[in-house]
Amino acid sequence: MKFTLMVRFNRPGKKQFDRKPAAYRNSGRVKPGWADYKDSETKKQVRVDVGSCTYDIRVEDKSTTYIPAGKNGTKRIQMVAKATGREGAERAGLTVTDPVVEATKRIGLREQFDEYIEDAQKRDALEAMGKAVLVANEFLAAV
C-alpha cells in the first residue's frame, strides 16, 4: 500500500481540477500551495506555486483511489500510521479489516426493512406494509 499527498488545484482556463504530488521542503515538511511534477515537454522536474488548493491522499492498493485530506493534509499522518500497522499485521499472517470501510459497505437488514415499511406507510400501501412487517419479523427471528 502506497500513500502520496496530492495537491488539488484549478488551473486558469480549465474547468477540471488537476492533481499533482505535493512539494516538500528540505526539512521533509510539505510546502503549502506548491506542487512537484515532471513536465511532459521538457522532461524536467518542475515546482509550481498553485496558490489556493486542497489536498488529497492517493492510495495505491490494487487500485488507485483519492481520499480528501482537507486544506492542510494532516489526515495523511493518520493514514500512514494505519497502513504501517496493517502491513506489519499482514506480514505476520493476520487478516486485517478496516471497520470504517466495512461499516460503509454493509447494508443492515433491519434498516432496509424499516425503510421499506416507512416508504409503504407514506405511500398509504397498508397491505404491503403489513406483509413487510410480517416478513421482517419472521426473517430476522430466523437469522
Secondary structure in CASP SS format (residue, H / E / C, confidence):
PFRMAT SS
TARGET T0000
AUTHOR 0000-0000-0000
METHOD secondary structure of the structure
MODEL  1
M C 1.00
K E 1.00
F E 1.00
T E 1.00
L E 1.00
M E 1.00
V E 1.00
R E 1.00
F E 1.00
N E 1.00
R C 1.00
P C 1.00
G C 1.00
K C 1.00
K C 1.00
Q C 1.00
F E 1.00
D E 1.00
R E 1.00
K E 1.00
P E 1.00
A E 1.00
A E 1.00
Y E 1.00
R C 1.00
N C 1.00
S C 1.00
G C 1.00
R C 1.00
V E 1.00
K E 1.00
P E 1.00
G E 1.00
W E 1.00
A E 1.00
D E 1.00
Y E 1.00
K E 1.00
D C 1.00
S C 1.00
E C 1.00
T C 1.00
K C 1.00
K C 1.00
Q E 1.00
V E 1.00
R E 1.00
V E 1.00
D E 1.00
V C 1.00
G C 1.00
S C 1.00
C C 1.00
T E 1.00
Y E 1.00
D E 1.00
I E 1.00
R E 1.00
V E 1.00
E E 1.00
D C 1.00
K C 1.00
S C 1.00
T E 1.00
T E 1.00
Y E 1.00
I E 1.00
P E 1.00
A E 1.00
G E 1.00
K C 1.00
N C 1.00
G C 1.00
T C 1.00
K H 1.00
R H 1.00
I H 1.00
Q H 1.00
M H 1.00
V H 1.00
A H 1.00
K H 1.00
A H 1.00
T H 1.00
G H 1.00
R H 1.00
E H 1.00
G H 1.00
A H 1.00
E H 1.00
R H 1.00
A C 1.00
G C 1.00
L C 1.00
T C 1.00
V C 1.00
T C 1.00
D C 1.00
P H 1.00
V H 1.00
V H 1.00
E H 1.00
A H 1.00
T H 1.00
K H 1.00
R C 1.00
I C 1.00
G C 1.00
L H 1.00
R H 1.00
E H 1.00
Q H 1.00
F H 1.00
D H 1.00
E H 1.00
Y H 1.00
I H 1.00
E H 1.00
D H 1.00
A H 1.00
Q H 1.00
K H 1.00
R C 1.00
D C 1.00
A C 1.00
L H 1.00
E H 1.00
A H 1.00
M H 1.00
G H 1.00
K H 1.00
A H 1.00
V H 1.00
L H 1.00
V H 1.00
A H 1.00
N H 1.00
E H 1.00
F H 1.00
L H 1.00
A H 1.00
A H 1.00
V C 1.00
END
